[in-house]
Amino acid sequence: KLRVDGAVSRDLNDGSVSAVCRNSEGTFLGASCTKFCGLTDPATLEAVACREALALAADLYLDNVTHDTRFASL
């Protein structure tokens, strides 16, 4: 399972995304995070986080994954 999230900095100038991967037993498999200067739109950050999660899954050679985001429109 891939958990993804995007966030905007307090000064509203930057955004960041993260992805954490665990197997069905909850064992940690890997994680990724990236900062984006000037990217502050929450919907865009969540979409980029989903893309980052798919890249993480590929790096971990996983082919059967689900993702979890708190952003309702994704």
All heavy atoms as TSV, in Angstrom:
chain	resi	resn	atom	element	x	y	z
A	1	LYS	N	N	0.848	-1.181	0.000
A	1	LYS	CA	C	0.000	0.000	0.000
A	1	LYS	C	C	0.882	1.228	0.000
A	1	LYS	O	O	1.855	1.314	0.741
A	1	LYS	CB	C	-0.896	-0.009	1.230
A	1	LYS	CG	C	-1.898	1.116	1.254
A	1	LYS	CD	C	-2.848	0.959	2.422
A	1	LYS	CE	C	-3.976	1.928	2.293
A	1	LYS	NZ	N	-4.966	1.750	3.336
A	2	LEU	N	N	0.527	2.177	-0.822
A	2	LEU	CA	C	1.251	3.439	-0.918
A	2	LEU	C	C	0.405	4.546	-0.302
A	2	LEU	O	O	-0.734	4.763	-0.704
A	2	LEU	CB	C	1.530	3.779	-2.381
A	2	LEU	CG	C	2.468	2.824	-3.104
A	2	LEU	CD1	C	2.318	2.976	-4.600
A	2	LEU	CD2	C	3.891	3.097	-2.682
A	3	ARG	N	N	0.956	5.218	0.682
A	3	ARG	CA	C	0.301	6.393	1.269
A	3	ARG	C	C	0.980	7.622	0.704
A	3	ARG	O	O	2.207	7.709	0.700
A	3	ARG	CB	C	0.412	6.376	2.782
A	3	ARG	CG	C	-0.350	5.219	3.406
A	3	ARG	CD	C	-0.483	5.427	4.874
A	3	ARG	NE	N	-1.439	6.508	5.076
A	3	ARG	CZ	C	-2.592	6.372	5.698
A	3	ARG	NH1	N	-2.935	5.210	6.176
A	3	ARG	NH2	N	-3.406	7.379	5.843
A	4	VAL	N	N	0.184	8.556	0.217
A	4	VAL	CA	C	0.742	9.756	-0.403
A	4	VAL	C	C	0.170	11.001	0.260
A	4	VAL	O	O	-0.930	10.986	0.811
A	4	VAL	CB	C	0.456	9.790	-1.921
A	4	VAL	CG1	C	1.086	8.601	-2.612
A	4	VAL	CG2	C	-1.028	9.830	-2.220
A	5	ASP	N	N	0.952	12.083	0.197
A	5	ASP	CA	C	0.493	13.349	0.756
A	5	ASP	C	C	1.252	14.489	0.107
A	5	ASP	O	O	2.396	14.334	-0.301
A	5	ASP	CB	C	0.696	13.381	2.267
A	5	ASP	CG	C	-0.143	14.448	2.962
A	5	ASP	OD1	O	-1.071	14.989	2.317
A	5	ASP	OD2	O	0.112	14.740	4.130
A	6	GLY	N	N	0.599	15.613	0.016
A	6	GLY	CA	C	1.214	16.848	-0.449
A	6	GLY	C	C	0.954	17.925	0.582
A	6	GLY	O	O	-0.060	17.893	1.274
A	7	ALA	N	N	1.872	18.871	0.709
A	7	ALA	CA	C	1.730	19.924	1.709
A	7	ALA	C	C	2.321	21.224	1.184
A	7	ALA	O	O	3.245	21.216	0.372
A	7	ALA	CB	C	2.430	19.524	2.999
A	8	VAL	N	N	1.787	22.333	1.671
A	8	VAL	CA	C	2.274	23.666	1.330
A	8	VAL	C	C	2.996	24.214	2.549
A	8	VAL	O	O	2.525	24.066	3.686
A	8	VAL	CB	C	1.105	24.592	0.926
A	8	VAL	CG1	C	1.602	25.992	0.619
A	8	VAL	CG2	C	0.353	24.012	-0.261
A	9	SER	N	N	4.140	24.876	2.330
A	9	SER	CA	C	4.908	25.435	3.441
A	9	SER	C	C	4.153	26.574	4.111
A	9	SER	O	O	3.243	27.163	3.530
A	9	SER	CB	C	6.271	25.928	2.952
A	9	SER	OG	O	6.105	27.020	2.064
A	10	ARG	N	N	4.554	26.884	5.325
A	10	ARG	CA	C	3.883	27.954	6.082
A	10	ARG	C	C	3.979	29.302	5.398
A	10	ARG	O	O	3.081	30.126	5.503
A	10	ARG	CB	C	4.478	28.045	7.483
A	10	ARG	CG	C	4.085	26.905	8.359
A	10	ARG	CD	C	4.610	27.089	9.755
A	10	ARG	NE	N	4.242	25.930	10.550
A	10	ARG	CZ	C	4.895	25.514	11.592
A	10	ARG	NH1	N	5.958	26.171	12.016
A	10	ARG	NH2	N	4.499	24.460	12.258
A	11	ASP	N	N	5.101	29.555	4.716
A	11	ASP	CA	C	5.251	30.845	4.034
A	11	ASP	C	C	4.576	30.860	2.661
A	11	ASP	O	O	4.622	31.865	1.961
A	11	ASP	CB	C	6.728	31.217	3.908
A	11	ASP	CG	C	7.528	30.239	3.068
A	11	ASP	OD1	O	6.940	29.338	2.428
A	11	ASP	OD2	O	8.763	30.362	3.051
A	12	LEU	N	N	3.937	29.755	2.290
A	12	LEU	CA	C	3.157	29.617	1.051
A	12	LEU	C	C	3.982	29.797	-0.217
A	12	LEU	O	O	3.449	30.129	-1.276
A	12	LEU	CB	C	1.973	30.591	1.045
A	12	LEU	CG	C	1.001	30.474	2.213
A	12	LEU	CD1	C	-0.077	31.533	2.124
A	12	LEU	CD2	C	0.391	29.088	2.265
A	13	ASN	N	N	5.296	29.560	-0.144
A	13	ASN	CA	C	6.150	29.689	-1.321
A	13	ASN	C	C	6.567	28.355	-1.922
A	13	ASN	O	O	7.008	28.307	-3.071
A	13	ASN	CB	C	7.417	30.478	-0.981
A	13	ASN	CG	C	7.119	31.925	-0.677
A	13	ASN	OD1	O	6.236	32.520	-1.269
A	13	ASN	ND2	N	7.842	32.489	0.268
A	14	ASP	N	N	6.475	27.292	-1.153
A	14	ASP	CA	C	6.946	25.985	-1.598
A	14	ASP	C	C	5.939	24.905	-1.257
A	14	ASP	O	O	5.110	25.064	-0.369
A	14	ASP	CB	C	8.277	25.620	-0.913
A	14	ASP	CG	C	9.356	26.654	-1.152
A	14	ASP	OD1	O	9.511	27.094	-2.302
A	14	ASP	OD2	O	10.048	27.018	-0.186
A	15	GLY	N	N	6.061	23.790	-1.954
A	15	GLY	CA	C	5.257	22.622	-1.647
A	15	GLY	C	C	6.144	21.399	-1.561
A	15	GLY	O	O	7.289	21.404	-2.032
A	16	SER	N	N	5.626	20.359	-0.949
A	16	SER	CA	C	6.371	19.107	-0.878
A	16	SER	C	C	5.401	17.942	-1.015
A	16	SER	O	O	4.203	18.075	-0.760
A	16	SER	CB	C	7.141	19.001	0.436
A	16	SER	OG	O	6.250	19.017	1.526
A	17	VAL	N	N	5.949	16.818	-1.444
A	17	VAL	CA	C	5.150	15.604	-1.578
A	17	VAL	C	C	5.911	14.450	-0.949
A	17	VAL	O	O	7.138	14.466	-0.860
A	17	VAL	CB	C	4.838	15.281	-3.055
A	17	VAL	CG1	C	4.047	16.412	-3.693
A	17	VAL	CG2	C	6.086	14.992	-3.853
A	18	SER	N	N	5.148	13.460	-0.500
A	18	SER	CA	C	5.777	12.274	0.073
A	18	SER	C	C	4.970	11.035	-0.291
A	18	SER	O	O	3.775	11.108	-0.555
A	18	SER	CB	C	5.891	12.395	1.593
A	18	SER	OG	O	4.611	12.457	2.167
A	19	ALA	N	N	5.668	9.916	-0.294
A	19	ALA	CA	C	5.049	8.621	-0.529
A	19	ALA	C	C	5.739	7.607	0.376
A	19	ALA	O	O	6.962	7.613	0.492
A	19	ALA	CB	C	5.193	8.212	-1.989
A	20	VAL	N	N	4.943	6.782	1.036
A	20	VAL	CA	C	5.477	5.730	1.899
A	20	VAL	C	C	4.838	4.418	1.464
A	20	VAL	O	O	3.627	4.345	1.270
A	20	VAL	CB	C	5.160	6.010	3.386
A	20	VAL	CG1	C	5.640	4.874	4.262
A	20	VAL	CG2	C	5.773	7.327	3.830
A	21	CYS	N	N	5.656	3.388	1.338
A	21	CYS	CA	C	5.173	2.088	0.885
A	21	CYS	C	C	5.366	1.042	1.981
A	21	CYS	O	O	6.451	0.927	2.554
A	21	CYS	CB	C	5.928	1.676	-0.370
A	21	CYS	SG	S	5.316	0.141	-1.088
A	22	ARG	N	N	4.299	0.296	2.248
A	22	ARG	CA	C	4.336	-0.822	3.189
A	22	ARG	C	C	3.661	-2.024	2.529
A	22	ARG	O	O	2.773	-1.863	1.701
A	22	ARG	CB	C	3.609	-0.476	4.481
A	22	ARG	CG	C	4.274	0.646	5.256
A	22	ARG	CD	C	3.556	0.914	6.568
A	22	ARG	NE	N	4.170	2.005	7.281
A	22	ARG	CZ	C	5.201	1.887	8.116
A	22	ARG	NH1	N	5.743	0.712	8.328
A	22	ARG	NH2	N	5.695	2.944	8.732
A	23	ASN	N	N	4.085	-3.227	2.925
A	23	ASN	CA	C	3.437	-4.418	2.369
A	23	ASN	C	C	2.137	-4.695	3.119
A	23	ASN	O	O	1.739	-3.934	4.007
A	23	ASN	CB	C	4.390	-5.620	2.372
A	23	ASN	CG	C	4.729	-6.129	3.751
A	23	ASN	OD1	O	4.116	-5.754	4.756
A	23	ASN	ND2	N	5.722	-6.993	3.820
A	24	SER	N	N	1.462	-5.784	2.783
A	24	SER	CA	C	0.149	-6.082	3.373
A	24	SER	C	C	0.224	-6.372	4.869
A	24	SER	O	O	-0.779	-6.265	5.565
A	24	SER	CB	C	-0.500	-7.259	2.645
A	24	SER	OG	O	0.331	-8.404	2.722
A	25	GLU	N	N	1.414	-6.701	5.371
A	25	GLU	CA	C	1.587	-6.922	6.818
A	25	GLU	C	C	2.001	-5.647	7.554
A	25	GLU	O	O	2.161	-5.651	8.761
A	25	GLU	CB	C	2.637	-8.010	7.077
A	25	GLU	CG	C	2.193	-9.415	6.718
A	25	GLU	CD	C	2.344	-9.691	5.234
A	25	GLU	OE1	O	3.327	-9.217	4.624
A	25	GLU	OE2	O	1.467	-10.369	4.671
A	26	GLY	N	N	2.209	-4.559	6.815
A	26	GLY	CA	C	2.587	-3.292	7.425
A	26	GLY	C	C	4.088	-3.064	7.506
A	26	GLY	O	O	4.530	-2.056	8.058
A	27	THR	N	N	4.873	-3.959	6.925
A	27	THR	CA	C	6.319	-3.800	6.937
A	27	THR	C	C	6.739	-2.692	5.973
A	27	THR	O	O	6.299	-2.658	4.828
A	27	THR	CB	C	7.012	-5.120	6.529
A	27	THR	OG1	O	6.595	-6.147	7.416
A	27	THR	CG2	C	8.522	-4.990	6.571
A	28	PHE	N	N	7.600	-1.796	6.457
A	28	PHE	CA	C	8.093	-0.694	5.651
A	28	PHE	C	C	8.928	-1.213	4.485
A	28	PHE	O	O	9.833	-2.021	4.670
A	28	PHE	CB	C	8.951	0.236	6.529
A	28	PHE	CG	C	9.601	1.355	5.779
A	28	PHE	CD1	C	8.884	2.487	5.459
A	28	PHE	CD2	C	10.932	1.281	5.414
A	28	PHE	CE1	C	9.486	3.527	4.769
A	28	PHE	CE2	C	11.549	2.311	4.731
A	28	PHE	CZ	C	10.819	3.436	4.408
A	29	LEU	N	N	8.631	-0.727	3.267
A	29	LEU	CA	C	9.377	-1.124	2.076
A	29	LEU	C	C	10.209	0.009	1.499
A	29	LEU	O	O	11.247	-0.223	0.898
A	29	LEU	CB	C	8.426	-1.652	1.002
A	29	LEU	CG	C	7.597	-2.875	1.370
A	29	LEU	CD1	C	6.642	-3.222	0.240
A	29	LEU	CD2	C	8.489	-4.051	1.714
A	30	GLY	N	N	9.746	1.247	1.659
A	30	GLY	CA	C	10.484	2.379	1.120
A	30	GLY	C	C	9.685	3.664	1.214
A	30	GLY	O	O	8.485	3.641	1.503
A	31	ALA	N	N	10.369	4.785	0.966
A	31	ALA	CA	C	9.708	6.096	1.036
A	31	ALA	C	C	10.410	7.065	0.097
A	31	ALA	O	O	11.552	6.842	-0.314
A	31	ALA	CB	C	9.733	6.632	2.457
A	32	SER	N	N	9.711	8.136	-0.216
A	32	SER	CA	C	10.258	9.175	-1.070
A	32	SER	C	C	9.645	10.507	-0.673
A	32	SER	O	O	8.471	10.567	-0.291
A	32	SER	CB	C	9.921	8.872	-2.536
A	32	SER	OG	O	10.344	9.918	-3.372
A	33	CYS	N	N	10.435	11.573	-0.747
A	33	CYS	CA	C	9.882	12.918	-0.536
A	33	CYS	C	C	10.632	13.891	-1.442
A	33	CYS	O	O	11.803	13.695	-1.764
A	33	CYS	CB	C	9.966	13.340	0.924
A	33	CYS	SG	S	11.631	13.464	1.551
A	34	THR	N	N	9.911	14.912	-1.875
A	34	THR	CA	C	10.470	15.896	-2.795
A	34	THR	C	C	9.898	17.262	-2.467
A	34	THR	O	O	8.709	17.385	-2.165
A	34	THR	CB	C	10.120	15.553	-4.260
A	34	THR	OG1	O	10.527	14.217	-4.526
A	34	THR	CG2	C	10.816	16.469	-5.231
A	35	LYS	N	N	10.739	18.292	-2.551
A	35	LYS	CA	C	10.315	19.680	-2.349
A	35	LYS	C	C	10.240	20.368	-3.706
A	35	LYS	O	O	11.094	20.153	-4.569
A	35	LYS	CB	C	11.314	20.405	-1.454
A	35	LYS	CG	C	10.978	21.859	-1.238
A	35	LYS	CD	C	12.036	22.530	-0.385
A	35	LYS	CE	C	11.771	24.017	-0.283
A	35	LYS	NZ	N	12.813	24.706	0.479
A	36	PHE	N	N	9.204	21.192	-3.887
A	36	PHE	CA	C	9.013	21.928	-5.131
A	36	PHE	C	C	8.915	23.421	-4.828
A	36	PHE	O	O	7.961	23.870	-4.191
A	36	PHE	CB	C	7.728	21.481	-5.842
A	36	PHE	CG	C	7.787	20.053	-6.306
A	36	PHE	CD1	C	7.286	19.038	-5.522
A	36	PHE	CD2	C	8.359	19.748	-7.518
A	36	PHE	CE1	C	7.342	17.721	-5.935
A	36	PHE	CE2	C	8.423	18.438	-7.949
A	36	PHE	CZ	C	7.917	17.418	-7.160
A	37	CYS	N	N	9.894	24.172	-5.277
A	37	CYS	CA	C	9.874	25.624	-5.087
A	37	CYS	C	C	8.835	26.242	-6.008
A	37	CYS	O	O	8.810	25.962	-7.202
A	37	CYS	CB	C	11.250	26.213	-5.387
A	37	CYS	SG	S	12.528	25.625	-4.281
A	38	GLY	N	N	7.943	27.032	-5.437
A	38	GLY	CA	C	6.936	27.738	-6.213
A	38	GLY	C	C	5.668	26.963	-6.515
A	38	GLY	O	O	4.709	27.531	-7.011
A	39	LEU	N	N	5.643	25.687	-6.223
A	39	LEU	CA	C	4.440	24.879	-6.464
A	39	LEU	C	C	3.632	24.811	-5.175
A	39	LEU	O	O	4.061	24.199	-4.198
A	39	LEU	CB	C	4.816	23.480	-6.927
A	39	LEU	CG	C	3.663	22.519	-7.241
A	39	LEU	CD1	C	2.732	23.110	-8.289
A	39	LEU	CD2	C	4.218	21.193	-7.702
A	40	THR	N	N	2.463	25.463	-5.169
A	40	THR	CA	C	1.687	25.573	-3.926
A	40	THR	C	C	0.222	25.177	-4.066
A	40	THR	O	O	-0.536	25.297	-3.112
A	40	THR	CB	C	1.761	27.014	-3.381
A	40	THR	OG1	O	1.248	27.915	-4.365
A	40	THR	CG2	C	3.190	27.400	-3.025
A	41	ASP	N	N	-0.186	24.706	-5.223
A	41	ASP	CA	C	-1.575	24.299	-5.410
A	41	ASP	C	C	-1.776	22.909	-4.793
A	41	ASP	O	O	-1.136	21.939	-5.219
A	41	ASP	CB	C	-1.923	24.267	-6.893
A	41	ASP	CG	C	-3.339	23.791	-7.125
A	41	ASP	OD1	O	-4.275	24.465	-6.644
A	41	ASP	OD2	O	-3.504	22.740	-7.775
A	42	PRO	N	N	-2.667	22.784	-3.779
A	42	PRO	CA	C	-2.839	21.495	-3.095
A	42	PRO	C	C	-3.234	20.340	-4.012
A	42	PRO	O	O	-2.706	19.234	-3.875
A	42	PRO	CB	C	-3.936	21.781	-2.068
A	42	PRO	CG	C	-3.834	23.241	-1.809
A	42	PRO	CD	C	-3.446	23.842	-3.133
A	43	ALA	N	N	-4.126	20.574	-4.965
A	43	ALA	CA	C	-4.548	19.497	-5.863
A	43	ALA	C	C	-3.385	19.030	-6.737
A	43	ALA	O	O	-3.198	17.827	-6.959
A	43	ALA	CB	C	-5.716	19.957	-6.727
A	44	THR	N	N	-2.604	19.963	-7.221
A	44	THR	CA	C	-1.440	19.606	-8.039
A	44	THR	C	C	-0.419	18.840	-7.214
A	44	THR	O	O	0.152	17.847	-7.685
A	44	THR	CB	C	-0.804	20.865	-8.651
A	44	THR	OG1	O	-1.786	21.548	-9.440
A	44	THR	CG2	C	0.399	20.525	-9.513
A	45	LEU	N	N	-0.182	19.284	-5.983
A	45	LEU	CA	C	0.764	18.588	-5.116
A	45	LEU	C	C	0.311	17.156	-4.846
A	45	LEU	O	O	1.126	16.225	-4.856
A	45	LEU	CB	C	0.952	19.347	-3.810
A	45	LEU	CG	C	1.774	20.635	-3.930
A	45	LEU	CD1	C	1.612	21.494	-2.677
A	45	LEU	CD2	C	3.239	20.319	-4.175
A	46	GLU	N	N	-0.966	16.943	-4.611
A	46	GLU	CA	C	-1.464	15.584	-4.380
A	46	GLU	C	C	-1.313	14.719	-5.631
A	46	GLU	O	O	-0.954	13.543	-5.538
A	46	GLU	CB	C	-2.920	15.605	-3.924
A	46	GLU	CG	C	-3.116	16.136	-2.526
A	46	GLU	CD	C	-2.654	15.176	-1.430
A	46	GLU	OE1	O	-2.603	13.952	-1.661
A	46	GLU	OE2	O	-2.356	15.658	-0.333
A	47	ALA	N	N	-1.569	15.297	-6.797
A	47	ALA	CA	C	-1.398	14.544	-8.041
A	47	ALA	C	C	0.075	14.183	-8.257
A	47	ALA	O	O	0.398	13.060	-8.649
A	47	ALA	CB	C	-1.926	15.354	-9.222
A	48	VAL	N	N	0.975	15.116	-7.972
A	48	VAL	CA	C	2.409	14.842	-8.090
A	48	VAL	C	C	2.822	13.780	-7.077
A	48	VAL	O	O	3.663	12.919	-7.362
A	48	VAL	CB	C	3.220	16.146	-7.923
A	48	VAL	CG1	C	4.712	15.857	-7.830
A	48	VAL	CG2	C	2.944	17.099	-9.075
A	49	ALA	N	N	2.223	13.803	-5.887
A	49	ALA	CA	C	2.516	12.781	-4.875
A	49	ALA	C	C	2.106	11.403	-5.371
A	49	ALA	O	O	2.824	10.421	-5.149
A	49	ALA	CB	C	1.807	13.119	-3.558
A	50	CYS	N	N	0.987	11.312	-6.064
A	50	CYS	CA	C	0.557	10.033	-6.636
A	50	CYS	C	C	1.542	9.564	-7.696
A	50	CYS	O	O	1.891	8.383	-7.748
A	50	CYS	CB	C	-0.843	10.156	-7.228
A	50	CYS	SG	S	-2.140	10.328	-5.990
A	51	ARG	N	N	2.009	10.479	-8.524
A	51	ARG	CA	C	3.017	10.126	-9.526
A	51	ARG	C	C	4.308	9.661	-8.858
A	51	ARG	O	O	4.930	8.682	-9.273
A	51	ARG	CB	C	3.294	11.317	-10.441
A	51	ARG	CG	C	4.250	10.983	-11.574
A	51	ARG	CD	C	4.583	12.177	-12.401
A	51	ARG	NE	N	5.399	13.083	-11.593
A	51	ARG	CZ	C	5.699	14.320	-11.929
A	51	ARG	NH1	N	5.226	14.829	-13.032
A	51	ARG	NH2	N	6.449	15.067	-11.159
A	52	GLU	N	N	4.713	10.340	-7.794
A	52	GLU	CA	C	5.908	9.952	-7.043
A	52	GLU	C	C	5.741	8.559	-6.436
A	52	GLU	O	O	6.681	7.765	-6.412
A	52	GLU	CB	C	6.191	10.982	-5.952
A	52	GLU	CG	C	7.481	10.780	-5.220
A	52	GLU	CD	C	8.714	10.987	-6.088
A	52	GLU	OE1	O	8.660	11.758	-7.062
A	52	GLU	OE2	O	9.744	10.359	-5.788
A	53	ALA	N	N	4.546	8.251	-5.968
A	53	ALA	CA	C	4.270	6.932	-5.400
A	53	ALA	C	C	4.415	5.840	-6.459
A	53	ALA	O	O	4.958	4.766	-6.184
A	53	ALA	CB	C	2.872	6.899	-4.791
A	54	LEU	N	N	3.942	6.105	-7.666
A	54	LEU	CA	C	4.082	5.122	-8.744
A	54	LEU	C	C	5.552	4.922	-9.112
A	54	LEU	O	O	5.984	3.799	-9.390
A	54	LEU	CB	C	3.271	5.551	-9.957
A	54	LEU	CG	C	1.756	5.527	-9.757
A	54	LEU	CD1	C	1.051	6.094	-10.986
A	54	LEU	CD2	C	1.284	4.121	-9.456
A	55	ALA	N	N	6.330	5.994	-9.087
A	55	ALA	CA	C	7.768	5.875	-9.349
A	55	ALA	C	C	8.441	5.068	-8.246
A	55	ALA	O	O	9.320	4.240	-8.513
A	55	ALA	CB	C	8.398	7.259	-9.470
A	56	LEU	N	N	8.026	5.276	-7.002
A	56	LEU	CA	C	8.571	4.502	-5.881
A	56	LEU	C	C	8.239	3.027	-6.048
A	56	LEU	O	O	9.103	2.159	-5.860
A	56	LEU	CB	C	8.013	5.030	-4.559
A	56	LEU	CG	C	8.395	4.254	-3.301
A	56	LEU	CD1	C	9.902	4.243	-3.089
A	56	LEU	CD2	C	7.672	4.834	-2.088
A	57	ALA	N	N	7.006	2.721	-6.411
A	57	ALA	CA	C	6.607	1.328	-6.621
A	57	ALA	C	C	7.452	0.686	-7.722
A	57	ALA	O	O	7.881	-0.463	-7.598
A	57	ALA	CB	C	5.125	1.247	-6.971
A	58	ALA	N	N	7.721	1.426	-8.781
A	58	ALA	CA	C	8.559	0.903	-9.861
A	58	ALA	C	C	9.988	0.671	-9.370
A	58	ALA	O	O	10.600	-0.359	-9.690
A	58	ALA	CB	C	8.558	1.864	-11.048
A	59	ASP	N	N	10.514	1.598	-8.574
A	59	ASP	CA	C	11.864	1.435	-8.024
A	59	ASP	C	C	11.966	0.205	-7.128
A	59	ASP	O	O	13.024	-0.415	-7.031
A	59	ASP	CB	C	12.279	2.670	-7.222
A	59	ASP	CG	C	12.555	3.884	-8.097
A	59	ASP	OD1	O	12.690	3.726	-9.329
A	59	ASP	OD2	O	12.625	4.994	-7.531
A	60	LEU	N	N	10.856	-0.125	-6.451
A	60	LEU	CA	C	10.825	-1.282	-5.551
A	60	LEU	C	C	10.405	-2.563	-6.279
A	60	LEU	O	O	10.230	-3.601	-5.653
A	60	LEU	CB	C	9.871	-1.010	-4.381
A	60	LEU	CG	C	10.277	0.131	-3.443
A	60	LEU	CD1	C	9.144	0.439	-2.466
A	60	LEU	CD2	C	11.563	-0.206	-2.709
A	61	TYR	N	N	10.229	-2.481	-7.598
A	61	TYR	CA	C	9.816	-3.619	-8.432
A	61	TYR	C	C	8.482	-4.211	-7.985
A	61	TYR	O	O	8.297	-5.420	-7.972
A	61	TYR	CB	C	10.903	-4.707	-8.452
A	61	TYR	CG	C	12.211	-4.206	-8.997
A	61	TYR	CD1	C	13.252	-3.869	-8.153
A	61	TYR	CD2	C	12.384	-4.055	-10.371
A	61	TYR	CE1	C	14.456	-3.389	-8.659
A	61	TYR	CE2	C	13.586	-3.573	-10.891
A	61	TYR	CZ	C	14.603	-3.244	-10.024
A	61	TYR	OH	O	15.790	-2.761	-10.526
A	62	LEU	N	N	7.547	-3.338	-7.627
A	62	LEU	CA	C	6.211	-3.775	-7.216
A	62	LEU	C	C	5.262	-3.596	-8.397
A	62	LEU	O	O	5.306	-2.592	-9.094
A	62	LEU	CB	C	5.720	-2.947	-6.028
A	62	LEU	CG	C	6.626	-2.961	-4.796
A	62	LEU	CD1	C	6.094	-1.985	-3.753
A	62	LEU	CD2	C	6.733	-4.353	-4.235
A	63	ASP	N	N	4.365	-4.552	-8.588
A	63	ASP	CA	C	3.427	-4.430	-9.698
A	63	ASP	C	C	1.964	-4.531	-9.274
A	63	ASP	O	O	1.076	-4.371	-10.091
A	63	ASP	CB	C	3.724	-5.463	-10.782
A	63	ASP	CG	C	3.672	-6.892	-10.265
A	63	ASP	OD1	O	3.363	-7.089	-9.083
A	63	ASP	OD2	O	3.941	-7.796	-11.062
A	64	ASN	N	N	1.700	-4.767	-8.009
A	64	ASN	CA	C	0.325	-4.849	-7.524
A	64	ASN	C	C	0.205	-3.963	-6.288
A	64	ASN	O	O	0.462	-4.397	-5.175
A	64	ASN	CB	C	-0.032	-6.301	-7.190
A	64	ASN	CG	C	-1.482	-6.449	-6.789
A	64	ASN	OD1	O	-2.300	-5.584	-7.073
A	64	ASN	ND2	N	-1.790	-7.541	-6.125
A	65	VAL	N	N	-0.169	-2.702	-6.503
A	65	VAL	CA	C	-0.200	-1.742	-5.403
A	65	VAL	C	C	-1.531	-1.002	-5.357
A	65	VAL	O	O	-2.244	-0.908	-6.355
A	65	VAL	CB	C	0.942	-0.704	-5.508
A	65	VAL	CG1	C	2.300	-1.370	-5.400
A	65	VAL	CG2	C	0.850	0.095	-6.791
A	66	THR	N	N	-1.856	-0.501	-4.191
A	66	THR	CA	C	-2.980	0.417	-4.013
A	66	THR	C	C	-2.418	1.688	-3.412
A	66	THR	O	O	-1.341	1.684	-2.821
A	66	THR	CB	C	-4.064	-0.155	-3.074
A	66	THR	OG1	O	-3.478	-0.398	-1.793
A	66	THR	CG2	C	-4.642	-1.438	-3.626
A	67	HIS	N	N	-3.141	2.794	-3.570
A	67	HIS	CA	C	-2.670	4.038	-2.962
A	67	HIS	C	C	-3.760	4.634	-2.094
A	67	HIS	O	O	-4.942	4.344	-2.259
A	67	HIS	CB	C	-2.193	5.038	-4.023
A	67	HIS	CG	C	-3.288	5.828	-4.646
A	67	HIS	ND1	N	-4.102	5.333	-5.629
A	67	HIS	CD2	C	-3.702	7.089	-4.412
A	67	HIS	CE1	C	-4.964	6.262	-5.988
A	67	HIS	NE2	N	-4.755	7.331	-5.267
A	68	ASP	N	N	-3.320	5.440	-1.154
A	68	ASP	CA	C	-4.230	6.073	-0.200
A	68	ASP	C	C	-3.876	7.550	-0.118
A	68	ASP	O	O	-2.736	7.909	0.162
A	68	ASP	CB	C	-4.074	5.416	1.166
A	68	ASP	CG	C	-5.001	5.997	2.218
A	68	ASP	OD1	O	-6.023	6.583	1.836
A	68	ASP	OD2	O	-4.682	5.883	3.410
A	69	THR	N	N	-4.853	8.400	-0.411
A	69	THR	CA	C	-4.662	9.831	-0.277
A	69	THR	C	C	-5.873	10.401	0.431
A	69	THR	O	O	-6.982	9.868	0.333
A	69	THR	CB	C	-4.481	10.513	-1.663
A	69	THR	OG1	O	-4.312	11.913	-1.473
A	69	THR	CG2	C	-5.664	10.273	-2.567
A	70	ARG	N	N	-5.682	11.482	1.160
A	70	ARG	CA	C	-6.795	12.135	1.854
A	70	ARG	C	C	-7.482	13.167	0.972
A	70	ARG	O	O	-8.469	13.755	1.351
A	70	ARG	CB	C	-6.293	12.793	3.139
A	70	ARG	CG	C	-5.865	11.765	4.174
A	70	ARG	CD	C	-5.379	12.419	5.413
A	70	ARG	NE	N	-4.055	12.991	5.121
A	70	ARG	CZ	C	-3.430	13.856	5.890
A	70	ARG	NH1	N	-3.972	14.290	6.986
A	70	ARG	NH2	N	-2.238	14.299	5.554
A	71	PHE	N	N	-6.968	13.386	-0.220
A	71	PHE	CA	C	-7.538	14.376	-1.130
A	71	PHE	C	C	-8.692	13.736	-1.888
A	71	PHE	O	O	-8.507	12.813	-2.669
A	71	PHE	CB	C	-6.450	14.875	-2.090
A	71	PHE	CG	C	-6.724	16.234	-2.653
A	71	PHE	CD1	C	-6.516	17.364	-1.883
A	71	PHE	CD2	C	-7.188	16.387	-3.940
A	71	PHE	CE1	C	-6.766	18.623	-2.408
A	71	PHE	CE2	C	-7.444	17.628	-4.465
A	71	PHE	CZ	C	-7.232	18.762	-3.689
A	72	ALA	N	N	-9.881	14.212	-1.681
A	72	ALA	CA	C	-11.103	13.537	-2.149
A	72	ALA	C	C	-11.213	13.422	-3.668
A	72	ALA	O	O	-11.770	12.450	-4.174
A	72	ALA	CB	C	-12.333	14.265	-1.607
A	73	SER	N	N	-10.685	14.368	-4.424
A	73	SER	CA	C	-10.889	14.350	-5.875
A	73	SER	C	C	-9.910	13.458	-6.620
A	73	SER	O	O	-9.987	13.332	-7.828
A	73	SER	CB	C	-10.831	15.763	-6.434
A	73	SER	OG	O	-9.533	16.299	-6.258
A	74	LEU	N	N	-8.959	12.830	-5.910
A	74	LEU	CA	C	-8.027	11.932	-6.596
A	74	LEU	C	C	-8.497	10.548	-6.391
A	74	LEU	O	O	-8.340	9.614	-6.126
A	74	LEU	CB	C	-6.584	12.134	-6.096
A	74	LEU	CG	C	-5.990	13.498	-6.427
A	74	LEU	CD1	C	-4.580	13.613	-5.850
A	74	LEU	CD2	C	-5.924	13.710	-7.924
